[in-house]
C-alpha cells in the first residue's frame, strides 16, 4: 500500500464531498465527466446513492478535516449547512 496515495485519495474525497454538499457539482456532472474520461475516479466519504452527505456525521468529518487544514471559509459554509 502507498501511504501517500491513501492520504491523497482521502483529501480528494473530502474536497469532492465539499463540492457535492455545497452543490458546486452534482452526480450528473460526475457521471458525465467519468463518461467523457475527463476524470477516471471519484471518491466520496459517503454513499451518494443513499445520502446527500448533509448528515451530522459527514459534516462533522468535513469540518474537522478543513479545520486541520485551516480552510476556515469551507468550515464556515459547512457549519451553516449543518445548522439548517
C-alpha positions in Angstrom: 0.0 0.0 0.0 1.1 3.5 -0.8 0.5 5.7 2.3 0.9 9.0 0.4 -1.6 7.8 -2.2 -4.0 6.9 0.5 -3.7 10.4 2.1 -4.1 12.0 -1.3 -7.3 9.9 -2.0 -8.6 10.8 1.4 -8.1 14.6 0.8 -9.6 14.2 -2.7 -12.7 12.5 -1.1 -13.0 15.4 1.3 -12.7 18.0 -1.5 -15.3 16.1 -3.6 -17.7 15.9 -0.6 -17.4 19.6 0.0 -18.1 20.4 -3.7 -21.0 17.9 -3.7 -22.6 19.1 -0.4 -22.3 22.8 -1.4 -23.8 21.9 -4.7 -20.8 23.1 -6.7 -21.0 19.7 -8.5 -23.8 17.2 -9.0 -23.7 13.5 -9.5 -24.9 14.1 -13.1 -21.7 16.2 -13.7 -19.6 13.4 -12.1 -21.2 10.8 -14.4 -20.6 13.0 -17.4 -17.0 13.6 -16.5 -16.5 9.8 -16.0 -18.1 9.1 -19.4 -16.0 11.8 -21.1 -13.0 10.4 -19.3 -12.1 13.9 -18.0 -11.9 12.1 -14.7 -11.1 8.4 -14.1 -12.2 8.1 -10.4 -14.3 9.9 -7.9 -14.1 9.4 -4.2 -16.6 10.4 -1.5 -16.7 9.6 2.2 -20.3 8.6 2.0 -22.6 6.7 -0.4 -24.2 9.3 -2.7 -27.0 6.8 -3.6 -28.3 6.7 0.0 -27.1 10.0 1.3 -26.6 13.6 0.2 -23.7 14.0 2.6 -25.6 16.5 4.7 -25.9 14.2 7.7 -24.3 15.3 11.0 -21.5 12.7 11.0 -20.3 13.6 7.5 -20.5 17.3 8.1 -18.5 16.9 11.3 -15.9 14.9 9.5 -15.5 17.5 6.8 -15.5 20.4 9.3 -12.7 18.6 11.3 -10.7 17.9 8.1 -10.9 21.5 6.8 -10.2 22.9 10.3 -7.0 20.9 10.4 -6.1 22.4 7.0 -7.0 25.9 8.3 -9.6 26.3 5.4 -12.0 28.2 7.6 -14.2 29.6 4.8 -15.1 26.0 3.9 -15.7 25.2 7.6 -18.0 28.2 7.9 -20.0 27.2 4.9 -20.3 23.6 6.2 -21.4 24.8 9.7 -24.1 26.9 8.0 -25.4 23.8 6.2 -25.2 21.8 9.4 -27.3 24.4 11.2 -30.1 24.4 8.6 
